[in-house]
Amino acid sequence: MKICAALVVALCIFCSPMHAEQTIFLVGPEHPPLEFTTPNGTPSGYNVEVVREALRRIGYKAIIRLYPWNRAMAMVYNGKADGILDAASTENRTYFLIYPETPIHVEEYYAYQPVTSNIRLSPDLSNARGLCVGLLKGGAYGPRLERLLAKDIFSRIEYTVVPEQHIPKLLNKRMDIMIGQGPPGKRMAPRAGVPPTIKPVLSTLDGKPLLISISKTYLAFSRKKIPQELVDKFDMALKEMQAEGYMKKMQEKYE
């Protein structure tokens, strides 16, 4: 009888919620090759793989869904999601988001124009005042561009909710340039259903594609739902993965 009782206790402990697989619900934008939806409807991309692996190492399974940026951010703000991928750190966001120390990606932003245009910009963007620029609504583009935007360096800003919507606006001359990340900017035209008819804006200084800004992006967690302890464990996992060369391997996979 004592043996049977011990077995019952052991089974109860083994089957208790403490041993159940823990899950965390994350959202993010469609932002290939960092996050994108595959033809079979599942999320993939550099950030998706990095985040899944880091969470797996600390005992969590990630459930990831991709939405327009503002909707994804609102879901975290309202406590409907546990975290958001591809989030830059801004003062306003730190009120409801917790950031690990380690970013999951460092994004480089460039300007793009139609192939029929020949716009060149100076590195300080001092000759950009007559241009209309396309930006992502609710997006953060790094400290440098944020400072320049505060100075009203462009004549007008056209906002879209997904990056692909910039392409037809460029081709229809509703804007002069758009700001986009390096690799995704080159891949947006096919996803928008039009021929690849955009090219980088070159620098007046050296004739190379002009790097507009750099922004570190993170998996940011909801302050309402996620304890600091989990964020710290996630950060440690990211550091381990960097030391192992995991990030470099993923970058090569999605270049």
C-alpha positions in Angstrom: 0.0 0.0 0.0 2.8 2.4 0.9 4.5 1.7 -2.5 1.2 2.4 -4.3 0.7 5.6 -2.4 4.2 6.7 -3.3 3.6 6.0 -7.0 0.4 8.1 -6.9 2.2 11.0 -5.3 5.0 10.8 -7.8 2.5 10.7 -10.7 0.7 13.7 -9.3 3.9 15.7 -9.0 5.0 14.7 -12.5 1.7 15.7 -14.1 1.3 19.0 -12.1 1.3 22.4 -13.9 4.8 22.9 -12.7 6.1 20.3 -15.2 3.8 21.4 -18.0 5.5 23.1 -21.0 5.5 26.8 -20.5 4.5 29.0 -23.5 4.9 32.7 -24.2 2.7 34.6 -26.8 4.7 37.0 -29.0 3.7 39.3 -31.8 5.7 41.2 -34.4 5.5 43.0 -37.8 5.8 41.5 -41.2 9.4 42.6 -41.9 11.3 40.1 -44.1 13.8 38.6 -43.8 13.6 39.3 -40.0 10.0 38.2 -39.6 7.7 37.0 -42.4 4.8 34.6 -43.0 5.7 31.6 -45.1 3.3 30.3 -47.8 2.0 27.7 -45.3 1.0 30.4 -42.9 3.8 29.9 -40.2 6.1 32.7 -39.1 9.8 32.5 -40.1 12.9 34.7 -40.4 16.0 35.6 -38.6 14.4 37.2 -35.5 11.8 34.4 -35.3 14.5 31.7 -35.2 16.7 33.5 -32.7 13.9 34.2 -30.3 12.5 30.7 -30.5 15.9 29.2 -29.7 16.7 31.6 -26.8 13.3 30.9 -25.2 13.7 27.2 -25.7 17.0 27.3 -23.8 15.2 28.7 -20.7 12.2 26.4 -20.9 9.7 28.2 -23.0 7.9 27.6 -26.2 7.2 30.7 -28.3 3.8 31.2 -30.0 4.4 33.9 -32.6 1.9 35.8 -34.7 2.6 38.6 -37.2 0.4 41.7 -37.6 0.7 45.3 -38.8 3.1 47.2 -36.5 0.7 49.4 -34.7 -1.7 46.5 -34.0 1.1 44.4 -32.7 2.3 47.1 -30.4 -1.3 47.8 -29.1 -1.6 44.1 -28.2 1.4 44.3 -25.9 0.3 47.6 -24.5 -3.1 46.2 -23.6 -1.7 43.0 -22.1 -3.0 40.8 -25.0 0.5 39.6 -25.8 3.6 38.8 -23.7 6.1 40.6 -25.9 6.9 42.1 -29.3 9.7 41.3 -31.8 11.8 43.8 -33.7 11.2 46.7 -31.2 13.6 49.6 -30.9 14.0 51.1 -27.4 12.3 54.5 -27.0 11.5 56.5 -23.9 7.7 56.2 -24.4 7.9 52.4 -24.9 9.9 51.8 -21.7 6.8 52.7 -19.6 5.1 49.4 -20.7 7.9 47.3 -22.1 10.9 45.7 -20.5 14.0 45.4 -22.7 16.8 42.8 -22.2 20.4 44.2 -22.4 21.1 42.3 -25.6 19.4 43.2 -28.9 18.4 40.5 -31.3 19.4 42.5 -34.3 21.1 45.8 -35.4 19.2 47.3 -38.2 20.7 49.6 -40.9 18.3 52.0 -42.6 18.8 53.4 -46.1 16.8 55.6 -48.4 15.3 54.2 -51.6 14.0 55.8 -54.7 12.4 54.7 -58.1 15.0 53.6 -60.7 13.8 56.5 -62.8 15.0 59.0 -60.2 18.5 60.2 -59.5 18.3 61.7 -56.0 21.6 62.0 -54.1 21.7 63.1 -50.5 24.5 64.5 -48.3 25.3 62.5 -45.2 23.8 65.2 -43.0 20.6 65.2 -45.2 20.9 69.0 -45.5 19.7 68.9 -49.1 16.6 66.8 -48.3 14.3 69.6 -47.3 12.3 69.6 -50.5 11.6 65.9 -50.4 8.6 63.8 -49.3 9.7 60.7 -47.4 7.9 57.5 -46.6 8.0 56.1 -43.1 6.3 53.3 -41.2 3.6 54.5 -38.9 4.7 53.9 -35.3 8.2 52.9 -36.4 11.5 53.8 -34.7 14.5 54.4 -36.9 17.3 55.0 -34.5 18.5 58.1 -32.6 20.2 59.8 -35.6 17.1 59.8 -37.8 14.8 60.7 -34.9 16.9 63.8 -34.2 16.8 64.8 -37.9 13.1 64.3 -38.1 12.6 66.6 -35.1 14.3 69.3 -37.2 11.7 68.9 -40.0 14.3 68.1 -42.6 11.7 66.8 -45.1 8.9 68.8 -46.7 6.3 66.1 -45.9 6.1 62.6 -44.5 3.9 59.8 -45.9 3.1 57.1 -43.4 2.1 53.5 -44.1 1.2 50.6 -41.9 3.3 48.0 -43.7 6.5 48.7 -45.7 5.2 47.2 -49.0 2.7 50.1 -49.3 5.6 52.5 -49.9 6.3 50.9 -53.3 3.2 52.1 -55.3 3.4 55.5 -53.7 7.0 55.8 -54.9 6.1 54.7 -58.4 3.1 57.0 -58.5 5.2 60.0 -57.3 3.3 60.4 -54.1 6.6 60.4 -52.4 10.2 61.0 -53.4 12.0 58.5 -51.2 11.3 55.9 -48.6 13.4 54.8 -45.6 13.8 51.0 -45.2 16.1 48.5 -43.8 19.0 47.3 -46.0 18.1 43.8 -47.2 14.3 44.1 -46.7 14.2 47.3 -48.8 15.6 45.3 -51.8 13.1 42.6 -51.4 9.9 44.6 -50.9 9.1 45.2 -54.6 8.5 41.5 -55.4 6.3 41.1 -52.3 4.2 44.1 -53.4 3.5 42.5 -56.7 5.4 45.0 -58.9 8.7 44.6 -60.7 11.9 45.5 -58.8 11.9 49.2 -59.7 13.5 50.8 -56.7 17.2 51.5 -56.0 19.2 53.0 -53.1 19.7 56.7 -52.8 23.5 57.4 -53.1 25.7 59.7 -51.0 27.0 62.9 -52.6 30.2 62.3 -50.7 31.3 58.9 -52.0 28.6 57.7 -54.4 27.7 54.7 -52.2 24.3 53.8 -50.8 23.7 56.3 -48.0 23.4 54.8 -44.5 20.7 57.0 -42.9 20.6 55.5 -39.4 21.3 52.5 -37.2 18.9 51.0 -34.7 19.2 48.2 -32.2 16.0 46.1 -32.0 14.9 43.7 -29.3 12.4 41.2 -28.1 10.7 43.6 -25.7 8.5 42.1 -23.0 5.2 43.3 -21.5 5.7 44.9 -18.0 2.1 43.7 -17.2 2.8 40.1 -17.8 6.5 39.2 -17.7 8.8 39.3 -14.6 12.3 40.8 -14.7 13.7 37.4 -13.8 12.5 35.9 -17.1 13.9 38.8 -19.1 17.3 38.3 -17.4 17.3 34.6 -18.3 16.4 35.4 -21.9 19.3 37.9 -22.0 21.7 35.3 -20.7 20.6 32.9 -23.4 21.1 35.5 -26.1 24.7 36.1 -24.9 25.4 32.4 -25.0 24.1 32.2 -28.5 26.2 35.1 -29.6 29.3 33.5 -28.1 28.5 30.2 -29.9 28.1 31.9 -33.3 24.4 31.2 -33.5 23.5 34.7 -34.7 26.1 34.7 -37.4 24.8 31.4 -38.7 21.3 32.8 -38.8 22.4 35.9 -40.6 24.1 33.8 -43.3 20.9 31.8 -43.7 18.7 34.8 -44.3 21.0 37.1 -46.3 
